[in-house]
Every structure is written in structure tokens, then in C-alpha cells.
Amino acid sequence: MTGMTTNGESAYAFLQGSVGKHEGTGEWFLVDQARINEFAEVTEDRQFIHIDPEKCAALSPWGVPIAHGFLTLSLLTPLVSSVPQDPKALEGILMAVNYGFDKVRFVSPVKVNSKIRATSVVSAVDQKDPNTVQATRTVTVEIEGETKPALVAEWVTRLIYS
């Protein structure tokens, strides 16, 4: 197999050249009360700031319910999947596995019925073996009409190639 480059090695070389470059911006995604309520139920986090519009109007500094920070974080998968990807990085990919986060900051609350979207920058790439690449992306979740983002995360993913 002398001279043969694996799909993982090709992806690593391509992604290495992408470090620091803006990958793109994803589609807007509506965060409505029904989604917030469902997340509150499944996580058993039913704090009034998420699920009680009347109490929010009276007591919350935002005046309306806000999404759980962890709800916004959990939406990174669909948000980032709508960011356009160069097919060269995906040639021969079998799966992507969530490896974790180096850093997550919840900068601004996502008010009910807001739209959010992600932007992504490859911040680091490591070749773990000939068919495994670890990519770290700085993902910023924007809130439509707001100056500050909802969150900024250093998301680490293992990409496994055939």
C-alpha cells in the first residue's frame, strides 16, 4: 500500500487547509414554546423562566420565556448540519461521533419564538489514525435581530472514514 492515501488522510489534509476559515452560515431555526416545553419535560427542568409566560411577564427580566441553554446546545446538530460543507471533507466518511466540547459559553438567552442559526470555523484538526480525524469547530449560534450570540462552543468531533 505504498503511496496510497486513505480517505481520512485526504480529509485531514483538506481540513488542515481550512483551519481558521469561515465554513459558512446555516439555516434559520425557530425555537417555539412547544419545543421549549418538550425539552423541559424530557430533562425535568421546568423552571418558570422556560415554561410560564404569565410568570415571565411579571418576574423575568426578559418578559417572555427563554429556551434552556442546554436546549440551544442540543440543537447544534441540526444547526451545524445546515452549514454548507465542502464535499472534499466528506469523501469516504462513515460516521461522525460527538467527542465533546472544549468550551461552551451561553452568551445571551434565546427568547421564545426566536430564530437561531449557526456559523462554523474549523479551529483545529488532528489525525488520530489513517481513517480517523478529530476536528474542532468554533460554532457560534446567532439569534435573529440580536447583536450578541446565544452561545459559542468549541465542539470536538471524531470523523471516521472508510
Secondary structure in CASP SS format (residue, H / E / C, confidence):
PFRMAT SS
TARGET T0000
AUTHOR 0000-0000-0000
METHOD secondary structure of the structure
MODEL  1
M C 1.00
T C 1.00
G C 1.00
M C 1.00
T C 1.00
T C 1.00
N H 1.00
G H 1.00
E H 1.00
S H 1.00
A H 1.00
Y H 1.00
A H 1.00
F H 1.00
L H 1.00
Q H 1.00
G C 1.00
S C 1.00
V C 1.00
G C 1.00
K C 1.00
H E 1.00
E E 1.00
G E 1.00
T E 1.00
G C 1.00
E C 1.00
W C 1.00
F E 1.00
L E 1.00
V E 1.00
D C 1.00
Q H 1.00
A H 1.00
R H 1.00
I H 1.00
N H 1.00
E H 1.00
F H 1.00
A H 1.00
E H 1.00
V H 1.00
T H 1.00
E C 1.00
D C 1.00
R C 1.00
Q C 1.00
F H 1.00
I H 1.00
H H 1.00
I H 1.00
D C 1.00
P H 1.00
E H 1.00
K H 1.00
C H 1.00
A H 1.00
A H 1.00
L H 1.00
S C 1.00
P C 1.00
W C 1.00
G C 1.00
V C 1.00
P C 1.00
I E 1.00
A C 1.00
H C 1.00
G H 1.00
F H 1.00
L H 1.00
T H 1.00
L H 1.00
S H 1.00
L C 1.00
L H 1.00
T H 1.00
P H 1.00
L H 1.00
V H 1.00
S H 1.00
S C 1.00
V C 1.00
P C 1.00
Q C 1.00
D C 1.00
P H 1.00
K H 1.00
A H 1.00
L H 1.00
E C 1.00
G C 1.00
I E 1.00
L E 1.00
M E 1.00
A E 1.00
V E 1.00
N E 1.00
Y E 1.00
G E 1.00
F E 1.00
D E 1.00
K E 1.00
V E 1.00
R E 1.00
F E 1.00
V C 1.00
S C 1.00
P C 1.00
V C 1.00
K E 1.00
V C 1.00
N C 1.00
S E 1.00
K E 1.00
I E 1.00
R E 1.00
A E 1.00
T E 1.00
S E 1.00
V E 1.00
V E 1.00
S E 1.00
A E 1.00
V E 1.00
D E 1.00
Q E 1.00
K E 1.00
D E 1.00
P C 1.00
N C 1.00
T E 1.00
V E 1.00
Q E 1.00
A E 1.00
T E 1.00
R E 1.00
T E 1.00
V E 1.00
T E 1.00
V E 1.00
E E 1.00
I E 1.00
E C 1.00
G C 1.00
E C 1.00
T C 1.00
K C 1.00
P C 1.00
A C 1.00
L E 1.00
V E 1.00
A E 1.00
E E 1.00
W E 1.00
V E 1.00
T E 1.00
R E 1.00
L E 1.00
I E 1.00
Y E 1.00
S C 1.00
END
